[in-house]
Amino acid sequence: MKNNHGISRRHMLKESATGFGMLALADLLCGQNNVHAKSAAVGSTSKPGGPLAPKKPHFIPKAKRVIFLFMHGGPSHMDTFDYKPQLQKDHGKPLPFSKPRVFSATTGNLMKSHFKFKQHGESGAWVSDLFPHVSKLVDDLCIMKGMNGSNSRHGGALLELHTGSDTFMRPSMGSWLTYGLGSENQNLPGFITICPSLTHGAENNWSSSFLPAVHQGTPIGNAGMKAKNSKIPFITGTTEDIIQQMELKQIQKLNQQSLTEAGEDPNLEGRIQSFELAYRMQTEAPIVQDLSKETEETHKMYGLDNKVTEDFGRQCLMARRFSEQGVRFVQVSHSYKWDSHSNLKNSHTNNSKEVDQPIAALLTDLKQRDLLKDTLVLWGGEFGRTPVSQSGDGRDHNPEGFTMWMAGGGVKPGIQYGVTDDYGYFAVAEKIHFHDLHATMLHLLGLDHKKLTYRFGGRDFRLTDIHGNIIKEILA
């Protein structure tokens, strides 16, 4: 629809050429803080309104933010955190019960772990020698061994883990968090995903779906890029305030008139909000992404001085910096390396060398900065692996029972919850489905998963849909 000036909003957005800054309509509409002024400090926030403004939780939270360390492909739980002595004894024997129907017929007999397990810390948690650094921190971990999902294929399993549904496009858990709580820093996105995967659902795993577009995850690079080359695009750190504000005022007048005549346009408003956020990011985002501001000691702690650990170390350090500055949900992805249908011994050895030191550094760094207490750190993949062999020394997918762990953010430290059978095939006690994980995560952040709803298409939706139980036994 045209306005009285003979130009549409869409045409104006398309033809204007001065960059993201010109679309910062919220600041102009409210006539408040010029948030990108040269004197703006890191950690500052803009006006109290807006879709990402901090919101009150349903009750007092234990955690303020989440860092999700995603191991894409599915780490083998019986080779990492779920020690199975019976599997060691029965190596080479047939599985004494029926395999799930969804699994490959090419799997063979029981296969022991290639790795040695030891007990660590006061909790006595068993950890394999794949994680020598993380094993020193087991007294900070809540190891959940009874995890289970509903889908044995990567695409469906990733969607279920990230969105709660393996069959429909739904908002990501990071999107739900920013929808429910907003962001602590209006100059940065509320939801960031670092080097995300481009497969198995790709952007659907960090999509806001039917939630307002401002709650979409902001990708920094992708799995095909080195972390050192991954930056938020088009953020230069410079603006031309006076010129842009003059242009913005004119666009604001045109859009106000067009909105009055045409009514709401959610798609356009979502784009406007994303552009206005990009405008506010110009000053702060480059500072947060600049890892040279960290000490040499910190670089070494995260493994940035080692080519094996450098890439994932950069991602973990970046996650800490964004979380420290108020980003509500940060995901770090180790993609796509854990899918060990064959050659598991070598692939898991190489994978763990890349992530073990950086993960331990992140936990240690958060703890030293007094951030771990209100930062929920989640580690794991979309499923586990089978205790039976495949293609030599490989293992097939297993959503029936596997391990994830959490740390900080109001969970009990130094505990193990959940049990798989003697071989690690099925979760048999204290089970945690992805729906339960989501319900518990939201609870830790002060949100009732049954009340966090959004009406779309004539019905109320939520992250846990009609499912989900809070696992009270793991709450501190």
Sequence and secondary structure as in RCSB ss.txt:
>XXXX:A:sequence
MKNNHGISRRHMLKESATGFGMLALADLLCGQNNVHAKSAAVGSTSKPGGPLAPKKPHFIPKAKRVIFLFMHGGP
SHMDTFDYKPQLQKDHGKPLPFSKPRVFSATTGNLMKSHFKFKQHGESGAWVSDLFPHVSKLVDDLCIMKGMNGS
NSRHGGALLELHTGSDTFMRPSMGSWLTYGLGSENQNLPGFITICPSLTHGAENNWSSSFLPAVHQGTPIGNAGM
KAKNSKIPFITGTTEDIIQQMELKQIQKLNQQSLTEAGEDPNLEGRIQSFELAYRMQTEAPIVQDLSKETEETHK
MYGLDNKVTEDFGRQCLMARRFSEQGVRFVQVSHSYKWDSHSNLKNSHTNNSKEVDQPIAALLTDLKQRDLLKDT
LVLWGGEFGRTPVSQSGDGRDHNPEGFTMWMAGGGVKPGIQYGVTDDYGYFAVAEKIHFHDLHATMLHLLGLDHK
KLTYRFGGRDFRLTDIHGNIIKEILA
>XXXX:A:secstr
   TTS  HHHHHHH  S GGGG HHHHHHT   TT TT  TT    S STTS    SS  S SEEEEEEETT  
 GGGTT   HHHHHTTTS  SS   TTS TT  SB   SS EEEETTTTEEEETT TTGGGGGGGEEEEEEEE S
  SHHHHHHHHHHS SSS    HHHHHHHHH  S TTS SEEEES  SSTTGGGGS  TTS GGGS EEES TTS
 GGG   TT  S   HHHHHHHHHHHHHHHHHHHHHH   HHHHHHHHHHHHHHHHHHHHHHHH GGGS HHHHH
HHTTTSTTTHHHHHHHHHHHHHHHTT SEEEEEETT    SS HHHHHHHHHHHHHHHHHHHHHHHHHTT GGGE
EEEEE S EEEEEEETTTEEEEE SSEEEEEESTTB TTEEE EE TTSSSEEES EEHHHHHHHHHHHTT  TT
T  EEETTEEE TTTT     GGGB 
